[in-house]
Amino acid sequence: MKFTLSWLKDHLETEAGTEALAEALTDLGLEVEGIEDPAAALGPFRICRVIEAVQHPNADRLRVCRVETYPEGPGGRTEEVQVVCGAPNARTGLVGVFAPPGTHVPGTGVDLKPGNIRGVDSNGMLCSERELMLSDNHDGIIELPADAPLGVRYIDWKGVNDPVVEIKVTPNRPDALGIHGIARDLAARGLGKLKPVTVTPVEGKFPTPIAVHIDAGLKAKGCPHFAGRLIRGVTNGPSPDWMQARLKAIGLRPISALVDITNYFTFGLNRPLHVFDAAKVRGDLHIRPAREGETLLALDGKTYTLTPGQMVIADDHGPESLAGIMGGETSGCTPETTDVFLESAWWDPITIAATGRALKINSDARYRFERGVDPAFTLPGLELATQMVLDLCGGEAGTVVQDGAPIDPTRSYRLDPARVVSLVGMEIPEASQRATLEALGFVLDGNDVTPPSWRPDILGDADLVEEVARIASLTKLQGAPMARTQPGVPRPILTPLQVRERTARRTIAALGYNECVTYSFIDARAAALFGGGTDAVRVENPISSEMTHLRPDLLPGLLAAAARNQARGFMDLALFEIGPAFHGGEPGEQHLQAAGLLVGAAAGRDPHGSRRMIDVFDAKADAEAVLAALGAPARVQISRKVAQWWHPGRSGVIGLGPNAMATFGEVHPRVLQAMEVKGPAVAFTVLVANIPAPKVKTPTRPALAISDLQAVERDFAFVVDARVEALTAVNAAQGADKALIESVRVFDQFAGEKAEAQMGSGKKSIALTVRLQPQDKTLTEAEIEAVSAKIIEKVTKATGGSLRA
C-alpha cells in the first residue's frame, strides 16, 4: 500500500514530518517498507536562466550556452556556467532546469562530470522532463515561465516534492488499505486530527433507465448489496494534474478522468468502484453466477473462460464485468464516452478470493474485497464518487438504483479496563482506553463496545485489548521483576524428564554427534520397517505423501538424513536426535527417545593407523555413556531380544529385568537397503523415561566414593563352547561377589581353526580380567584365592566350560 504525504494530509491535519509518521506507522502495526523522497533524487536540480546561446563552432546541432545559476539557492550568489546543449529549443533568455557537475541524473543513470564536447568545455546540464523521470517528454529541455524564481529547486516550484510512503498491510487490517483508515490510526496515536468525510447526497435529475437485479441465490451471501446510477453528458478527458501526479507516485498509470476517479477512491477511501459506458450496456444489469462456457474479455486484454459459481455483472448480451475483480473491455469507458453507469457494491470476500485465485487475476479491487470492504460505505462512496465525476467531467446524475441492502455487522464485546492493564502490562487509565477506542471509531455504551463496520477483524474482547495496546505503543513497556510468592530458593522449573532430555542432548553432542531435527511424520513404508504404519497413527490430512504416519522411532528420520548426506558425498556420519516417538495415536501414547546413528568409519585415516570402520561396540559404548549421564545403575543386564530392525546377532537391549532402558547394535541390512543407506551403520536408542529415578533426590551430587586400598586384578581364561557369548561369562563373574568385584572385562578371545586344534572341535577360549577393590582392609592371599575360586565356579556353571590349563 502506497500513498503520498500530501494525499495523507487530505485526511489528516498534522504538522508531523515524514520520518515521525513512518515511525508511528510501524509502531502501530502498519510496517513502513520504504520512503521515496523526491528531494533525495531531484533536490540538486534548480531553476536557471540561459544568458546567451550561440552556435557550437564544431557541431551543427549543438549550442554553447552561458547559464546563470544559483548554487546556494535563491538570494545567494550567482554563478555563470558554460553548458553545451543539443536541445532544439535551447536559446537565449530561456528559463529552464540546471544540474551541476556531480549530480546523478535519474533518467539516464549518469553522474555528471565536467567534460569537453567537440572541443568546448561543458560544466553541467540543461535537463528535459524525461531526464528527471517526470514524464516521457524528451523533445527538448524544460521551458518555464519567464517569472519562474531563479535558484529555487525545480521540484518545489513544480509541486512534486511529495514523499511516497509504502507500508505492509497485514490481512486482518483491510481498513488500512485506504488512506483515510491510515490517517485514523495516526490521529488516534495523537499525530494530528482526522478530517471527517462529509457525504452530501447528489440529487437525481432524472430516473436512471438501467435497473439492477441480484440473483436470489447470491443475495444472501455473494452480493448482498449493489447500487449504481447513470451520469449523462460527461466529458471523459485526462484527469487533473494533481490527481495524475498522485496516481503516478503510487505506481498507477493515469488513463482517463473516469477511470482515474475510481482508482482514486480505491486507494483514498478503500472503496473500489467501476464505471460502465452506458451506451454499450444492453438492457438491465444482472448480478448472477457465470454460466458454463461463458467468456469475458477483461480490461487487461485477456479473455477468461468462466465456470459456474463465479459471479459476473451481465447485461442482456452476457457478462460485462467480473464481479469485484475486473471490468470488461466491451463496456469500458473511452474518450468518446458521454454517459456512464457508476457502480458501487459489496462482494463476499470468500467468493472473490476463490474466483480470483481460479482465474489467476490480481487486481486492486480483488485485493480489497477479499480482505473486507466497509459494507456501510457502499452508498456514501457512490455519492462521493458521483460528485467528483460531476466536478471533473461535468454532466448530470440520475437517481440511485439498487438491489439488496447493506449487511449488518453489528456486534458488541465487553471492555474490562482492569483486564487490559493486566494483559498489556502497562498502566493505561480507563479514560485513555475509552478515548482510544472512540478515536478508532468504536461506539461505547458503558462497557459494551461496538466495533465500526470497517473493522471485520474485531471478533472478541481480546481484540479490544490489542487495539488499546497498539495505540498506547508497546514500546513503552518497561521490564519488571516477577513477584516472588515465597522467600528462599525458588523451586526447580524443569521437570525431571526435561532435565534428563537436556543432559542427554549435551552428552551425545559431547560424544561427537551432530544433532538433527526431523519431522514427526514419516511415510508408511518407513514406519512399517520400524513396527509402525498402522491406522492408529495415520495422519488424516497429511501435508505430503511422505508424511502420512507418526514415527514409531527416531531412527527412520536419522537414516533418511544419512542417505541424503551420502548422496552428497559425506560418507562418515555421526547423527543424533532427541524427541518423541509414538506407539499410538491417542494423547499420551508417545515416549521420549534419544537416538544416535554412526555410519562409515570411526575415525579418518592418519599417519599412525589404518582406517577402522565403526562396529557394534561403538554404539554400545555411547549408549552406556548416555545411560551413565542420566543416572542409570552401573550394573545392568544385556538381552538379545531386539526388535526386527536390529541385526539379530549384533545388537542388544540394556535393561534391568523386564525394564528396557536402551537398545544398541547394527541396523538390519534389510532396513539399510530400504532406506538407501550404504553401511555399515550402528545405532542406539535410549528410552529416557525408563531409567529409574535416583532413590535419594537431592539438589547436590552424592559424595565421591573412592577407596585408598590397593586394588587387585586377576586374569582367567575359560574354554567354552564356540556358541557361548562372552557376556554370559562376564555376568557370571560379576555375580561372584558384587561387593568386592568392581569390574569384569574381556581382554582376549581365541577362536577358529587353531583354537579348535588345541582345545577340541567347537571350542573357543575367553579371557577375563577381574578387578577386586576392597573398601575396609587390604585383601590377603587367601581371600583373593577364595574369590578366584568362586569366580571359576560361577563361570564354569554358567557357560558349561572349564578353566583353561
Summary of the structure (lengths in Angstrom):
residues: 805
radius of gyration: 42.3
end to end distance: 93.0
largest distance: 128.0
contacts: 2502
relative contact order: 0.06
helix: 29%
strand: 27%
